[in-house]
């Protein structure tokens, strides 16, 4: 998805999908009596429906270990496929977990069980931006990785004007998951229109592939391209590595490291190599919901004589998701603080030896609700400001955004 991170209501959230599995019925026959596979699957389905990703991850790991037993050799692929659907939000596929009973018959010997799952995801959003900066080189234009929701951030052009405008956006993602090899391949296209400032409207395209390794490790590669209606283009090619440190049904902690190559065909001086490392921790709350904390360090190395030279950034953020309340609406809130500094003076002729030192603070609140098995509605509000006390050109007024999004998978 292509959007500005200050735009409320257009974030990406995982959704349920209703798909037909072509695997037929499978069984938990000949399992040791101390292992109740049906109960584990029911718990995994419940965790999926509740949005408890930490518990779902732990249960998935347990079920995959059980599936390695010789008695389940014929059903291992199906179980992995079912867990893969849970993990992307398909909580109640047309082949229900209830079919996994001891009264069922296993697939005949030699039966080929499909190992790929194809899903499509559409998101539509609308809202209003008030005094939000959409044009400096520090603009947070974001593509959300289709397979895991990780943000890939970019900066589009050099304009430096706060924007007040309504916006409408649509995004489509096609995802292919292969449980046999543990890979997810995805392609996303997106269009965002600013009704009052059409020159700022953007079109984006992204392709990505994720590969699951042993012990919960993951690697991925992506190519993202963004173009605004004024002709500015940004291209990013990179990779991400995730290394888990703690993985239980109550907590998930890991390190995310990434590197990417950034080019701007219309602005040759802004070619760069960006590297970043982040520590992420998510913890389930006793009364439901979860909290997440994230710390990130980034180095943006200029490959040409870019104004300001290299850039370093430190960011700390936190999010909270509460337990679904009245009519199954789930509240959420987040906050972020980041500090960025250039290594060289921005423009000695205009600002002497002043160096950009940008401090950004932002908060957001929202509520979301699942509708049926494959739809989701979210309303959110964001408020933030970027300050620069050395280079007034980049000292931005406070801005806010409110928006609503509707998502559907099939």
C-alpha positions as a printed NumPy array, in Angstrom:
array([[  0.   ,   0.   ,   0.   ],
       [  1.148,   3.507,  -0.758],
       [  0.229,   6.234,   1.668],
       [  1.598,   8.934,   3.9  ],
       [  2.044,   7.751,   7.46 ],
       [  0.319,  10.899,   8.703],
       [ -2.864,   9.969,   6.901],
       [ -5.29 ,   8.547,   9.371],
       [ -7.596,   5.746,   8.496],
       [ -5.628,   4.269,   5.647],
       [ -3.448,   1.824,   7.53 ],
       [ -3.288,  -1.84 ,   6.585],
       [ -4.645,  -4.529,   8.869],
       [ -4.755,  -8.282,   8.345],
       [ -8.203,  -9.566,   7.423],
       [-10.085, -12.792,   7.484],
       [-10.574, -14.566,   4.173],
       [-13.095, -17.276,   3.345],
       [-11.482, -19.844,   1.053],
       [-12.305, -23.389,   0.052],
       [ -9.572, -25.879,   0.857],
       [ -9.241, -28.655,  -1.691],
       [ -7.649, -31.063,   0.738],
       [-10.719, -32.895,   1.981],
       [-11.034, -34.307,   5.481],
       [ -8.016, -35.275,   7.528],
       [ -7.665, -36.949,  10.892],
       [ -5.726, -36.944,  14.056],
       [ -5.66 , -40.758,  14.14 ],
       [ -3.053, -42.77 ,  15.997],
       [ -1.888, -39.749,  17.999],
       [ -0.592, -40.293,  21.521],
       [ -3.412, -39.83 ,  24.021],
       [ -1.635, -36.912,  25.703],
       [ -1.793, -34.84 ,  22.512],
       [ -5.227, -33.522,  21.534],
       [ -4.755, -32.135,  18.026],
       [ -8.392, -31.17 ,  17.659],
       [ -8.196, -29.075,  20.839],
       [ -5.018, -27.379,  19.644],
       [ -6.645, -26.508,  16.324],
       [ -9.725, -25.157,  18.096],
       [ -7.503, -22.989,  20.289],
       [ -5.661, -21.734,  17.201],
       [ -8.966, -20.834,  15.524],
       [-10.084, -18.971,  18.659],
       [ -6.796, -17.058,  18.821],
       [ -7.225, -16.126,  15.152],
       [-10.778, -14.863,  15.709],
       [ -9.68 , -12.832,  18.737],
       [ -6.721, -11.326,  16.891],
       [ -4.323, -12.792,  19.492],
       [ -1.31 , -13.119,  17.202],
       [  1.075, -14.02 ,  20.004],
       [ -0.93 , -17.043,  21.122],
       [ -1.621, -18.057,  17.53 ],
       [  2.109, -18.062,  16.755],
       [  2.84 , -20.259,  19.776],
       [  0.006, -22.697,  18.97 ],
       [  1.085, -22.88 ,  15.321],
       [  4.57 , -23.855,  16.418],
       [  3.166, -26.603,  18.676],
       [  0.87 , -27.969,  15.957],
       [  3.675, -28.031,  13.392],
       [  5.784, -30.043,  15.821],
       [  2.918, -32.521,  16.278],
       [  2.483, -32.741,  12.497],
       [  6.021, -34.116,  12.179],
       [  4.98 , -37.398,  13.818],
       [  4.923, -40.428,  11.485],
       [  1.215, -40.984,  12.2  ],
       [  0.431, -37.587,  10.647],
       [  2.735, -37.77 ,   7.653],
       [ -0.202, -37.783,   5.247],
       [ -1.853, -34.781,   6.884],
       [  1.164, -32.544,   7.574],
       [  0.761, -30.494,   4.404],
       [ -2.923, -29.877,   5.088],
       [ -2.226, -28.825,   8.669],
       [  0.485, -26.42 ,   7.526],
       [ -1.895, -24.985,   4.952],
       [ -4.619, -24.512,   7.559],
       [ -2.197, -22.789,   9.925],
       [ -1.017, -20.584,   7.079],
       [ -4.607, -19.437,   6.581],
       [ -4.977, -18.695,  10.29 ],
       [ -1.796, -16.627,  10.207],
       [ -3.076, -14.407,   7.369],
       [ -6.445, -13.935,   9.088],
       [ -8.529, -16.719,   7.524],
       [-10.05 , -17.926,  10.778],
       [-12.957, -20.034,   9.492],
       [-12.29 , -21.41 ,   6.006],
       [-14.955, -23.505,   4.327],
       [-13.102, -26.645,   5.424],
       [-13.702, -26.232,   9.191],
       [-11.322, -27.475,  11.859],
       [-14.214, -29.596,  13.184],
       [-13.551, -31.966,  10.294],
       [-10.303, -32.935,  11.979],
       [-11.844, -35.638,  14.14 ],
       [-11.035, -39.245,  14.845],
       [-14.237, -40.251,  13.01 ],
       [-12.883, -38.87 ,   9.725],
       [-10.963, -40.897,   7.209],
       [ -7.472, -39.872,   6.124],
       [ -6.708, -39.043,   2.497],
       [ -5.964, -42.08 ,   0.415],
       [ -2.328, -42.977,  -0.015],
       [ -0.764, -41.004,  -2.796],
       [ -3.428, -38.273,  -2.702],
       [ -1.944, -34.921,  -3.718],
       [ -2.819, -32.183,  -1.267],
       [ -2.552, -28.592,  -2.592],
       [  0.309, -26.702,  -0.97 ],
       [ -0.47 , -23.229,  -2.301],
       [ -3.061, -20.758,  -1.078],
       [ -4.036, -17.746,  -3.19 ],
       [ -5.774, -14.754,  -1.653],
       [ -6.755, -11.295,  -2.84 ],
       [ -7.115,  -8.282,  -0.583],
       [ -8.767,  -4.939,  -1.373],
       [ -8.669,  -1.853,   0.833],
       [-10.521,   1.421,   0.324],
       [ -9.988,   4.497,   2.481],
       [-11.184,   8.066,   2.673],
       [-10.485,  10.941,   5.02 ],
       [ -9.197,  14.461,   5.456],
       [ -5.729,  15.887,   6.101],
       [ -5.38 ,  19.21 ,   7.912],
       [ -2.088,  21.076,   7.606],
       [ -0.048,  17.918,   7.025],
       [  3.322,  18.21 ,   5.305],
       [  3.207,  16.193,   2.09 ],
       [  6.214,  17.437,   0.243],
       [  9.572,  17.7  ,   1.999],
       [ 12.321,  15.164,   1.534],
       [ 11.466,  13.883,   4.993],
       [  7.907,  13.004,   4.05 ],
       [  6.879,   9.565,   5.275],
       [  5.403,   7.983,   2.186],
       [  4.796,   4.374,   3.129],
       [  4.288,   1.064,   1.39 ],
       [  3.107,  -1.721,   3.647],
       [  4.724,  -5.068,   2.85 ],
       [  1.826,  -7.282,   1.736],
       [  2.999, -10.441,   3.503],
       [  3.635,  -9.205,   7.033],
       [  2.509,  -5.595,   7.412],
       [  5.992,  -4.197,   7.902],
       [  6.37 ,  -0.567,   6.841],
       [  8.768,   0.438,   4.09 ],
       [  9.2  ,   4.203,   4.238],
       [ 10.239,   6.604,   1.523],
       [ 10.499,  10.282,   0.662],
       [  9.06 ,  11.431,  -2.616],
       [ 10.042,  14.963,  -3.633],
       [ 11.364,  18.349,  -2.521],
       [  8.179,  20.376,  -2.15 ],
       [  7.728,  21.743,   1.337],
       [  4.128,  22.905,   1.627],
       [  1.66 ,  21.806,   4.298],
       [ -1.428,  20.292,   2.729],
       [ -5.094,  20.42 ,   3.66 ],
       [ -7.176,  18.147,   1.485],
       [ -9.56 ,  15.26 ,   1.392],
       [ -8.153,  11.973,   0.138],
       [ -9.447,   8.745,  -1.342],
       [ -7.317,   5.652,  -1.812],
       [ -7.664,   2.094,  -3.053],
       [ -5.191,  -0.758,  -2.803],
       [ -5.214,  -4.286,  -4.155],
       [ -2.916,  -7.137,  -3.127],
       [ -2.594, -10.634,  -4.592],
       [ -0.767, -13.13 ,  -2.388],
       [  0.423, -16.694,  -3.053],
       [  1.519, -18.755,  -0.042],
       [  3.355, -22.055,  -0.579],
       [  3.302, -24.037,   2.649],
       [  5.554, -26.748,   1.224],
       [  8.545, -24.41 ,   1.094],
       [  7.375, -21.76 ,   3.565],
       [  7.244, -18.855,   1.107],
       [  4.821, -16.004,   0.466],
       [  4.909, -14.02 ,  -2.78 ],
       [  2.806, -10.886,  -3.138],
       [  2.108,  -8.031,  -5.539],
       [  0.38 ,  -4.769,  -4.618],
       [ -0.913,  -1.826,  -6.636],
       [ -2.312,   1.329,  -5.052],
       [ -3.715,   4.703,  -5.985],
       [ -4.234,   7.669,  -3.655],
       [ -6.055,  10.822,  -4.755],
       [ -5.914,  14.183,  -2.981],
       [ -9.14 ,  15.856,  -4.001],
       [ -7.983,  19.444,  -3.335],
       [ -4.346,  19.045,  -4.448],
       [ -4.243,  16.574,  -7.363],
       [ -0.524,  17.146,  -8.027],
       [  0.216,  15.284,  -4.798],
       [ -1.751,  12.173,  -5.838],
       [  0.35 ,   9.016,  -6.032],
       [  0.399,   5.644,  -7.774],
       [  2.397,   2.791,  -6.298],
       [  3.472,  -0.749,  -7.102],
       [  5.231,  -3.311,  -4.918],
       [  6.35 ,  -6.929,  -5.272],
       [  7.791,  -8.974,  -2.433],
       [  8.769, -12.474,  -1.406],
       [  9.149, -13.824,   2.101],
       [ 10.883, -17.065,   3.035],
       [ 10.51 , -18.747,   6.415],
       [ 13.686, -20.353,   7.742],
       [ 14.315, -22.61 ,  10.724],
       [ 13.473, -21.589,  14.295],
       [ 11.116, -18.791,  13.286],
       [ 13.66 , -16.805,  11.283],
       [ 12.477, -14.987,   8.149],
       [ 14.057, -13.278,   5.164],
       [ 12.324, -11.199,   2.52 ],
       [ 13.071,  -9.108,  -0.54 ],
       [ 10.992,  -6.362,  -2.124],
       [ 10.822,  -3.838,  -4.942],
       [  8.696,  -0.71 ,  -4.41 ],
       [  7.974,   2.098,  -6.862],
       [  6.013,   5.307,  -6.206],
       [  5.127,   8.052,  -8.682],
       [  3.228,  11.263,  -8.016],
       [  1.216,  13.131, -10.638],
       [  3.927,  15.773, -10.98 ],
       [  6.283,  13.137, -12.393],
       [  8.482,  12.487,  -9.341],
       [  9.448,   8.826,  -9.019],
       [ 11.023,   6.847,  -6.207],
       [ 12.351,   3.276,  -6.477],
       [ 13.412,   1.091,  -3.58 ],
       [ 14.919,  -2.381,  -3.716],
       [ 15.826,  -4.074,  -0.473],
       [ 15.749,  -6.982,   1.91 ],
       [ 14.749,  -7.665,   5.508],
       [ 15.905, -10.29 ,   8.006],
       [ 13.937, -11.172,  11.138],
       [ 15.583, -13.03 ,  14.023],
       [ 13.326, -14.1  ,  16.916],
       [ 14.639, -13.78 ,  20.46 ],
       [ 11.528, -14.805,  22.408],
       [  8.455, -16.569,  20.992],
       [  5.708, -17.679,  23.386],
       [  1.942, -17.307,  23.537],
       [  2.451, -14.279,  25.826],
       [  5.405, -12.518,  24.256],
       [  7.191, -12.159,  20.941],
       [ 10.507, -10.33 ,  20.74 ],
       [ 12.836, -10.138,  17.769],
       [ 15.387,  -8.147,  15.819],
       [ 14.616,  -6.79 ,  12.354],
       [ 17.492,  -5.714,  10.104],
       [ 17.099,  -4.216,   6.646],
       [ 19.043,  -2.685,   3.798],
       [ 17.754,  -0.982,   0.651],
       [ 18.935,   0.867,  -2.423],
       [ 17.   ,   4.06 ,  -3.181],
       [ 16.951,   5.989,  -6.456],
       [ 15.098,   9.037,  -7.793],
       [ 15.321,   9.174, -11.61 ],
       [ 14.443,  12.888, -11.654],
       [ 16.788,  13.761,  -8.759],
       [ 20.113,  12.002,  -9.222],
       [ 21.676,  13.569,  -6.111],
       [ 19.301,  11.715,  -3.806],
       [ 20.504,   8.19 ,  -4.598],
       [ 21.253,   6.406,  -1.313],
       [ 21.825,   3.182,   0.606],
       [ 19.65 ,   2.917,   3.713],
       [ 20.341,   0.446,   6.531],
       [ 18.331,   0.   ,   9.704],
       [ 18.08 ,  -2.234,  12.75 ],
       [ 15.055,  -2.468,  15.037],
       [ 14.192,  -4.308,  18.232],
       [ 10.51 ,  -5.212,  18.503],
       [  8.622,  -6.601,  21.479],
       [  4.948,  -7.585,  21.655],
       [  3.297,  -8.777,  24.838],
       [ -0.206, -10.048,  25.53 ],
       [ -2.185,  -8.365,  28.302],
       [ -3.852, -10.37 ,  31.054],
       [ -7.263,  -8.771,  30.385],
       [ -7.024,  -9.126,  26.613],
       [ -5.303,  -7.185,  23.862],
       [ -1.576,  -6.531,  23.56 ],
       [  1.109,  -3.873,  23.707],
       [  4.095,  -3.471,  21.403],
       [  7.311,  -1.485,  21.726],
       [  9.812,  -0.769,  18.982],
       [ 13.192,   0.936,  18.86 ],
       [ 14.908,   1.608,  15.541],
       [ 18.218,   3.054,  14.355],
       [ 18.683,   4.045,  10.7  ],
       [ 21.606,   5.29 ,   8.628],
       [ 20.813,   6.891,   5.256],
       [ 24.093,   7.003,   3.315],
       [ 24.146,   9.432,   0.377],
       [ 25.823,   8.049,  -2.753],
       [ 26.057,  11.507,  -4.35 ],
       [ 26.549,  15.068,  -3.045],
       [ 23.114,  15.264,  -1.508],
       [ 22.349,  18.435,   0.521],
       [ 23.009,  17.546,   4.142],
       [ 25.006,  14.424,   3.3  ],
       [ 24.353,  11.275,   5.316],
       [ 21.424,  11.11 ,   7.722],
       [ 21.057,   9.275,  11.01 ],
       [ 17.769,   8.613,  12.752],
       [ 16.657,   7.137,  16.073],
       [ 13.017,   6.234,  16.634],
       [ 11.005,   4.868,  19.559],
       [  7.356,   3.872,  19.174],
       [  4.663,   2.004,  21.042],
       [  1.193,   0.673,  20.252],
       [ -1.689,  -0.718,  22.283],
       [ -4.577,  -2.883,  21.135],
       [ -7.355,  -3.406,  23.629],
       [ -9.846,  -6.192,  24.075],
       [-12.877,  -5.9  ,  21.758],
       [-15.611,  -3.997,  23.552],
       [-19.151,  -2.954,  22.688],
       [-20.372,  -4.554,  19.44 ],
       [-16.897,  -6.11 ,  18.957],
       [-15.166,  -2.773,  18.286],
       [-11.469,  -3.05 ,  19.186],
       [ -9.727,   0.136,  20.404],
       [ -6.096,   0.962,  19.642],
       [ -3.615,   3.751,  20.301],
       [ -0.026,   4.545,  19.436],
       [  2.746,   7.071,  19.919],
       [  6.068,   7.725,  18.179],
       [  9.09 ,   9.96 ,  18.726],
       [ 11.978,  10.181,  16.257],
       [ 15.098,  12.306,  15.951],
       [ 16.981,  12.768,  12.682],
       [ 20.178,  14.673,  11.969],
       [ 22.199,  15.338,   8.817],
       [ 25.969,  14.933,   8.851],
       [ 26.699,  18.156,   6.901],
       [ 25.23 ,  21.691,   6.708],
       [ 22.149,  21.75 ,   4.523],
       [ 22.944,  24.862,   2.439],
       [ 25.908,  27.048,   3.542],
       [ 24.839,  29.872,   1.202],
       [ 21.397,  30.231,   2.764],
       [ 21.771,  28.817,   6.275],
       [ 25.523,  29.051,   6.996],
       [ 26.617,  25.994,   8.989],
       [ 23.093,  25.098,  10.16 ],
       [ 22.368,  21.375,  10.014],
       [ 18.926,  19.837,   9.835],
       [ 17.922,  18.312,  13.183],
       [ 14.383,  17.073,  12.921],
       [ 12.319,  15.996,  15.908],
       [  9.037,  14.298,  15.054],
       [  6.319,  13.427,  17.571],
       [  3.004,  11.823,  16.785],
       [  0.041,  10.031,  18.35 ],
       [ -2.889,   8.102,  16.92 ],
       [ -6.095,   6.508,  18.195],
       [ -8.64 ,   4.33 ,  16.474],
       [-11.244,   1.586,  16.606],
       [-11.713,  -1.379,  14.289],
       [-14.35 ,  -4.041,  13.789],
       [-14.427,  -7.322,  11.895],
       [-17.497,  -7.792,   9.729],
       [-18.196, -11.416,   9.003],
       [-15.283, -13.605,   8.01 ],
       [-13.614, -11.475,   5.363],
       [-14.26 ,  -7.771,   6.001],
       [-12.958,  -5.124,   8.371],
       [-13.83 ,  -1.499,   9.128],
       [-11.507,   0.956,  10.87 ],
       [-11.742,   4.605,  11.936],
       [ -8.65 ,   6.466,  13.153],
       [ -7.265,   9.884,  14.043],
       [ -3.61 ,  10.979,  13.907],
       [ -1.824,  14.076,  15.164],
       [  1.842,  14.92 ,  14.699],
       [  4.485,  17.577,  14.205],
       [  8.015,  17.789,  12.802],
       [ 10.278,  20.494,  14.258],
       [ 13.665,  21.734,  13.034],
       [ 15.273,  24.494,  15.091],
       [ 18.29 ,  24.985,  12.816],
       [ 16.798,  25.09 ,   9.307],
       [ 13.439,  26.94 ,   9.382],
       [ 12.516,  25.599,   5.941],
       [ 11.932,  22.189,   7.504],
       [ 10.204,  23.396,  10.672],
       [  6.64 ,  22.165,  10.178],
       [  3.378,  23.178,  11.876],
       [  1.326,  20.57 ,  13.69 ],
       [ -0.957,  18.543,  11.472],
       [ -3.755,  16.037,  11.899],
       [ -5.716,  13.538,   9.871],
       [ -8.93 ,  11.584,  10.279],
       [ -9.974,   8.704,   8.099],
       [-11.978,   5.541,   7.638],
       [-11.026,   2.392,   5.752],
       [-12.872,  -0.719,   4.616],
       [-11.076,  -3.946,   3.783],
       [-12.181,  -7.158,   2.127],
       [-10.412, -10.393,   1.259],
       [-11.468, -13.206,  -1.025]])
